[in-house]
Amino acid sequence: MKNLHGEGQGTSQNLTHGEVPGVSVGRRRLIQAGAAAVPVMATLVSRPAFAALGRTPSAWGSETMSTNVSMRVGSQTNISETWRVSDWTTNASRGSLGRPWIALAPSLGVDLANDKTKDENWFKTVSLSQLFGSLGGLVIPMGSGISSSVQEPVVDWLARQANNFPSVLLTAQLNRFLLQDVQNILTNDQLQQMATGSFKPNAAGQEAWDPMKIVQYLDQNYIVPLSVG
């Protein structure tokens, strides 16, 4: 899966950037060769992998209520489809996604190709204030103890938070901003409600998900994997 900036260029909209990742050249040739005989197979292999693996909040919530079996979807190899908190902290690449801050740079007004003042550590100086000011629609996660004017570098804040609720919810919002596959199963409104602790999967009358369940959903559906592997 490609990201929507940098290594994988896409269209630019507020919190809806994206392109649907394709398949390899070899696989495309195989599909084209047999398209007339197996159109259903072509449809399955060419659709986004995350859409086939992830669960919407309502679907996942229903499944977890009806069974005690772990609902983690996909296999271990599929964990590289989104960035973890630690990947944002260190700008580490994840599978075919590349490095998250490289993907986010254009949205921050950073021209890495032409700005010679930016070295490989430029992302370490991006403050929370700059992040919230540049990306419209981000919500400050409850319990974070920060405001949109805090000058602390994002990576320093993430490093202090580790995998707790605020850092996971900020990472989820950044992943959704850049990755079409996350957008396919989770709306921005739903994620904002999760960040503020007010999310209810269906109709009124249901209890809002608590922070533990929200983090569990984001982890088990590869929106923010918590695995260290």
C-alpha positions, 0 to 999 in steps of 0.5 A: 500500500502506498501513502498519499504523499511523497512515495505515493502521490495523490489528490489533496483534500482536507483529511480526505487525501488518497489514492487507491493502491494498485497491484504489482505489474506481474499481478496486473498482467496475470489478471489482464490475461485471465480477466475474461475467464475470472472477472470476480478474481480480478475484482478481489485482488485489485481492491484495497487490501485494508478494505478487505481486512479492516472493520468499520466501528459498528461491524467490529463492535457487533463482532466483539459482542457476539464472540470471545474469539480474538477479532484481530484481522489479517495476518502478521504481514499485514501489520505494515499497512499503517504507521505505529506511534513509534514510527511517527516518533522516529520517522521510520518506514513501514513496509511499502508506506515509506516514512510518515513525515516525508509523506506529511511534509507537503501538507506542512508546507515543507518542500523537501526537494527544493528547501536546502535548509531541511536536513533529515532531522527536520521533522524533529522540530515540528511543533504541536502548534504547527501540526494543528495549525497546518492540518485542519480537522485534527482534534486534541485527544482527551486526557492529553493535557495539551492545547493547539498552541503548545510549542513542544515538538510532536515527536517529543510529545509522542515519545513521552506518551508511548502507546497511551490513549492521547498518542494513539488517537493523534496517530490515528488521525495522522494515519487517516489524513494520509491513508486511503485505506483508513478512510475506507472504514473510518470517517473523520467524524467517527475518529473525532468522536473517538478522540473526545471520548464521545463515540457511539457506534450506532443509534442513541441510547448506546453507551459511548466506547471507553478509551480502552475499547477505542484503542482496542478497535484502532489496534485490532483493525490496523489503524494504529497497530500497537505491536512492536514487531 
